Amino acid sequence: PMLFNSYLFIFCFLPIVWAIFHLLKALSITQNSSVYMTLAKGFLVLASLFFYAYWKLIYLPILLGSMLVNYGVVRGILRGRNGGGGQKIQLRVVIAAILWILGQPQTTSLALP
């Protein structure tokens, strides 16, 4: 597995990801275009997904599901800032739901080697 303290992570994965991210970031500055910065952020997300999927592929659906739920909640909270209210309640409910999911036996058994 690729762990944060493994040679594979330190000498291969991290330098490649760091270099590509900073190259895209530099292009966004020199070209005065937000497209490259968006690409840089997307690349970090994909690199992160690859890192976790490299260890155990079964973690990928859990991570993707969590990301989609969090994205949807943030969109709802930001939409609610213009009037409706209830953002704190939404946030608390989603945090509680994610913690509940992570505490389930089938999810905790995934964390065991």
C-alpha positions as CSV (number, residue, x, y, z in Angstrom):
1,P,0.0,0.0,0.0
2,M,1.0,3.6,-0.5
3,L,1.1,5.3,2.9
4,F,2.1,8.9,3.6
5,N,5.4,7.7,5.0
6,S,6.2,5.2,2.3
7,Y,9.0,5.6,-0.3
8,L,6.5,5.3,-3.1
9,F,4.6,8.3,-1.8
10,I,7.5,10.5,-0.7
11,F,9.7,9.9,-3.8
12,C,7.2,9.2,-6.6
13,F,3.7,10.3,-6.0
14,L,4.2,13.5,-4.0
15,P,6.9,15.1,-6.3
16,I,4.9,14.3,-9.4
17,V,1.6,15.7,-8.0
18,W,3.4,18.7,-6.6
19,A,5.2,19.5,-9.9
20,I,2.0,19.2,-12.0
21,F,-0.1,21.2,-9.6
22,H,2.5,24.0,-9.5
23,L,3.0,23.9,-13.3
24,L,-0.8,24.4,-13.8
25,K,-0.9,27.1,-11.1
26,A,2.0,29.0,-12.8
27,L,0.3,28.7,-16.2
28,S,-2.9,30.2,-14.6
29,I,-0.8,33.2,-13.4
30,T,1.3,33.7,-16.6
31,Q,-1.7,33.2,-19.0
32,N,-4.0,35.2,-16.7
33,S,-6.6,32.5,-17.1
34,S,-8.7,30.8,-14.4
35,V,-8.9,27.7,-16.6
36,Y,-5.5,26.4,-15.5
37,M,-6.3,27.0,-11.8
38,T,-9.5,25.0,-12.2
39,L,-7.5,22.3,-13.9
40,A,-5.0,22.4,-11.0
41,K,-7.7,22.0,-8.4
42,G,-9.3,19.2,-10.4
43,F,-6.0,17.5,-10.8
44,L,-5.5,17.5,-7.0
45,V,-8.9,15.9,-6.5
46,L,-8.1,13.2,-9.0
47,A,-4.7,12.6,-7.5
48,S,-6.3,12.3,-4.0
49,L,-8.8,9.8,-5.3
50,F,-6.0,7.8,-7.0
51,F,-4.0,7.8,-3.7
52,Y,-6.9,6.4,-1.7
53,A,-8.0,3.9,-4.4
54,Y,-4.4,2.7,-4.8
55,W,-4.5,1.3,-1.3
56,K,-8.0,-0.4,-1.5
57,L,-10.3,0.2,-4.4
58,I,-13.3,-0.4,-2.1
59,Y,-12.6,3.0,-0.4
60,L,-13.3,4.9,-3.7
61,P,-17.2,4.6,-3.7
62,I,-17.3,5.7,0.0
63,L,-15.1,8.7,-0.7
64,L,-16.9,9.7,-3.9
65,G,-20.3,9.4,-2.1
66,S,-19.1,11.5,0.8
67,M,-17.7,14.1,-1.7
68,L,-21.0,14.3,-3.6
69,V,-23.1,14.6,-0.4
70,N,-20.8,17.3,1.0
71,Y,-20.9,19.2,-2.3
72,G,-24.7,19.1,-2.4
73,V,-25.0,20.3,1.2
74,V,-22.6,23.2,0.6
75,R,-24.6,24.2,-2.5
76,G,-27.8,24.1,-0.4
77,I,-26.1,26.1,2.4
78,L,-24.8,28.7,0.0
79,R,-28.3,29.0,-1.7
80,G,-29.9,29.4,1.7
81,R,-27.7,32.3,2.6
82,N,-29.8,34.5,0.4
83,G,-32.8,34.1,2.5
84,G,-34.2,30.9,3.8
85,G,-31.9,30.2,6.8
86,G,-31.4,26.8,8.4
87,Q,-27.8,26.5,7.3
88,K,-26.5,25.4,10.7
89,I,-29.2,22.8,11.0
90,Q,-28.3,21.4,7.5
91,L,-24.6,21.3,8.4
92,R,-25.3,19.5,11.7
93,V,-27.5,16.9,10.1
94,V,-25.0,16.1,7.4
95,I,-22.1,15.9,9.9
96,A,-24.2,13.6,12.1
97,A,-25.1,11.4,9.0
98,I,-21.6,11.1,7.8
99,L,-20.3,10.2,11.3
100,W,-23.2,7.6,11.6
101,I,-22.2,6.1,8.2
102,L,-18.5,5.9,9.2
103,G,-19.5,4.3,12.5
104,Q,-21.4,1.4,10.8
105,P,-19.9,-2.1,11.1
106,Q,-19.5,-2.6,7.4
107,T,-17.7,0.8,7.1
108,T,-15.5,0.3,10.1
109,S,-14.5,-3.1,8.9
110,L,-13.1,-1.5,5.8
111,A,-10.6,0.4,7.9
112,L,-9.2,-2.7,9.4
113,P,-6.2,-4.3,7.5
